[in-house]
Amino acid sequence: MTPSFDAEQRRVEQAWTVQDCFLELHSHWLTLMGEHLQDHQGNVLEYWRIEKADSVIVLPIQNEQILLPVPSYRPGVGSVMLDFPGGRVPPGTSPEQAAIATLQRELGVDSGSIDQLITLNSTGWAVNSSFSNQKLYGFVAHIHNATKLANERIAATYSVTPAGIHPLLKILNCLQCRAVLLEWILNVTDGGI
């Protein structure tokens, strides 16, 4: 009989052990760690990883339009990118609170202007590689139709229909933003795109 994936996963996970942490460097944005780990075969390996605060991405919708804030310069990419409002979850803050604060900061939307805040993933998606570790929480915020938003905070709008979403997917380069948009399409709209 072949062992189940869960049983094999537990066996491998239990076999990996941290031998020592030879570097731990803290900054406001991240913690850089260098560790020696012993794998499930007894090999001692050097691993470097970064731990960051968890993130939120919010898909804002008003009057059947998806709203994109003014683009931000992305140092790692070296260009300005259109994306959804997003940010980190500060210590002692829930992802929902961080989502609301993000909408306030990027679009000027206060909590009283949010008709509905839908959580797309309550446990967070792992944004993980051997070098980086965090969780991403996705939200959809329906903003009251009567709420007036400052034009200088909105870079673009796209209809929630297939005619709007298809061109948005063509220009949306942020993988985390795409994940939130696609999760909304699959689960909230019942895949109706």
C-alpha positions as CSV (number, residue, x, y, z in Angstrom):
1,M,0.0,0.0,0.0
2,T,1.3,3.4,-1.0
3,P,1.5,5.9,1.9
4,S,-0.8,8.9,1.6
5,F,0.6,12.3,0.7
6,D,-0.2,13.6,4.2
7,A,1.7,10.8,5.9
8,E,4.7,11.3,3.6
9,Q,4.6,15.0,4.1
10,R,4.6,14.6,7.9
11,R,7.5,12.1,7.8
12,V,9.7,14.5,5.7
13,E,8.7,17.6,7.7
14,Q,9.6,15.8,11.0
15,A,13.0,14.7,9.6
16,W,14.1,18.3,8.8
17,T,15.7,20.0,11.8
18,V,17.4,23.4,12.4
19,Q,21.0,22.8,13.5
20,D,21.8,26.4,14.2
21,C,21.0,30.0,13.2
22,F,24.3,31.7,12.3
23,L,22.8,35.0,11.3
24,E,19.7,36.9,12.2
25,L,19.4,40.5,11.0
26,H,16.3,42.6,11.8
27,S,15.0,45.7,10.0
28,H,11.7,47.5,9.9
29,W,10.8,45.7,6.7
30,L,12.2,42.2,7.2
31,T,14.3,39.7,9.1
32,L,17.2,38.0,7.2
33,M,18.1,34.6,8.6
34,G,21.0,32.2,7.8
35,E,20.6,28.7,9.1
36,H,22.0,25.2,8.9
37,L,19.3,22.6,8.4
38,Q,19.6,18.9,8.5
39,D,17.4,17.3,5.8
40,H,15.4,14.1,5.9
41,Q,18.5,12.3,4.5
42,G,20.9,13.5,7.1
43,N,22.6,16.2,4.9
44,V,23.4,19.5,6.6
45,L,22.5,22.4,4.3
46,E,23.0,26.1,4.5
47,Y,19.7,28.1,3.9
48,W,19.1,31.8,3.8
49,R,15.6,33.1,4.1
50,I,13.7,36.3,4.7
51,E,10.7,36.6,6.9
52,K,8.3,39.5,6.2
53,A,5.1,40.7,7.7
54,D,2.0,39.3,6.1
55,S,0.4,41.2,3.2
56,V,-3.1,42.3,2.1
57,I,-4.3,43.0,-1.4
58,V,-7.7,44.6,-1.8
59,L,-9.8,44.5,-5.0
60,P,-11.9,47.7,-4.8
61,I,-15.2,47.8,-6.6
62,Q,-17.5,50.8,-7.0
63,N,-20.5,51.1,-9.3
64,E,-19.5,47.8,-11.1
65,Q,-16.0,49.2,-11.7
66,I,-12.7,47.8,-10.5
67,L,-10.6,50.7,-9.2
68,L,-6.8,50.9,-9.5
69,P,-4.9,53.5,-7.5
70,V,-2.1,55.7,-8.9
71,P,0.8,53.4,-9.9
72,S,3.7,52.9,-7.6
73,Y,7.4,52.6,-8.4
74,R,8.6,49.0,-7.7
75,P,12.4,49.1,-6.9
76,G,12.9,45.4,-7.4
77,V,11.2,45.5,-10.8
78,G,12.6,48.9,-11.7
79,S,9.4,50.3,-13.1
80,V,6.0,51.8,-12.3
81,M,3.2,49.2,-12.1
82,L,-0.6,49.4,-12.0
83,D,-1.9,47.2,-9.2
84,F,-4.5,46.9,-6.5
85,P,-4.2,48.6,-3.1
86,G,-1.9,46.5,-0.9
87,G,0.3,46.7,2.1
88,R,1.7,44.9,5.1
89,V,-0.2,43.7,8.2
90,P,1.4,45.5,11.1
91,P,1.9,43.6,14.4
92,G,-1.2,43.5,16.5
93,T,-3.4,44.2,13.5
94,S,-5.9,41.8,11.8
95,P,-5.7,41.4,8.0
96,E,-9.2,43.0,7.9
97,Q,-8.0,46.1,9.7
98,A,-4.9,46.3,7.4
99,A,-7.2,46.0,4.4
100,I,-9.3,49.0,5.6
101,A,-6.2,51.0,6.4
102,T,-4.8,50.2,2.9
103,L,-8.0,51.5,1.2
104,Q,-7.7,54.7,3.3
105,R,-4.1,55.3,2.5
106,E,-4.3,54.5,-1.2
107,L,-7.8,55.6,-2.3
108,G,-8.9,57.8,0.6
109,V,-11.8,55.4,1.4
110,D,-12.7,55.3,5.1
111,S,-14.4,52.3,6.8
112,G,-17.8,54.0,6.7
113,S,-17.6,54.1,2.9
114,I,-17.2,50.3,2.6
115,D,-20.5,48.6,1.9
116,Q,-19.0,45.1,2.1
117,L,-15.5,43.6,2.8
118,I,-15.3,40.1,1.5
119,T,-12.4,37.9,2.7
120,L,-11.1,35.7,-0.1
121,N,-8.9,33.5,2.1
122,S,-9.2,33.6,5.9
123,T,-5.9,31.7,6.6
124,G,-3.7,33.5,4.0
125,W,-1.9,32.0,1.0
126,A,1.7,31.1,1.5
127,V,3.9,33.4,-0.5
128,N,6.9,31.2,0.0
129,S,10.1,30.1,-1.6
130,S,13.4,28.9,-0.1
131,F,14.3,32.6,0.4
132,S,11.1,34.4,1.3
133,N,8.2,33.6,3.7
134,Q,4.9,35.4,4.3
135,K,1.2,35.0,3.9
136,L,-1.1,37.0,1.6
137,Y,-4.7,37.8,2.5
138,G,-7.0,38.8,-0.4
139,F,-10.1,41.0,0.0
140,V,-12.8,42.5,-2.2
141,A,-14.1,45.8,-1.0
142,H,-17.5,47.0,-2.3
143,I,-17.5,50.8,-1.9
144,H,-20.8,52.6,-1.5
145,N,-21.9,53.9,-4.9
146,A,-22.5,57.4,-3.5
147,T,-18.9,57.7,-2.1
148,K,-17.0,60.5,-3.9
149,L,-13.4,59.5,-4.6
150,A,-10.7,62.0,-5.5
151,N,-9.9,61.7,-9.2
152,E,-6.2,62.1,-8.5
153,R,-6.2,58.9,-6.5
154,I,-7.7,56.7,-9.3
155,A,-5.4,55.8,-12.2
156,A,-7.8,53.4,-14.0
157,T,-11.1,51.7,-13.8
158,Y,-12.2,48.5,-15.4
159,S,-15.7,47.0,-15.7
160,V,-16.5,43.9,-13.6
161,T,-17.7,42.3,-16.9
162,P,-15.6,40.1,-19.1
163,A,-15.1,43.1,-21.4
164,G,-13.3,44.9,-18.6
165,I,-11.6,42.0,-16.8
166,H,-9.9,40.6,-19.9
167,P,-7.9,43.8,-20.7
168,L,-7.2,44.2,-17.0
169,L,-5.6,40.8,-16.9
170,K,-3.4,41.7,-19.9
171,I,-1.9,44.7,-18.2
172,L,-1.9,43.5,-14.6
173,N,1.7,42.4,-14.0
174,C,1.6,41.9,-10.2
175,L,1.3,38.2,-9.5
176,Q,-0.3,38.7,-6.1
177,C,-2.9,41.1,-7.6
178,R,-3.6,38.6,-10.3
179,A,-4.1,35.9,-7.7
180,V,-6.7,38.0,-5.9
181,L,-8.5,38.9,-9.1
182,L,-8.6,35.3,-10.3
183,E,-9.8,34.0,-6.9
184,W,-12.6,36.6,-7.0
185,I,-13.5,35.5,-10.5
186,L,-13.5,31.8,-9.5
187,N,-15.3,32.0,-6.2
188,V,-17.3,35.2,-5.9
189,T,-18.5,35.4,-9.5
190,D,-18.8,31.6,-9.7
191,G,-16.3,31.6,-12.6
192,G,-18.6,33.7,-14.7
193,I,-15.9,35.4,-16.8
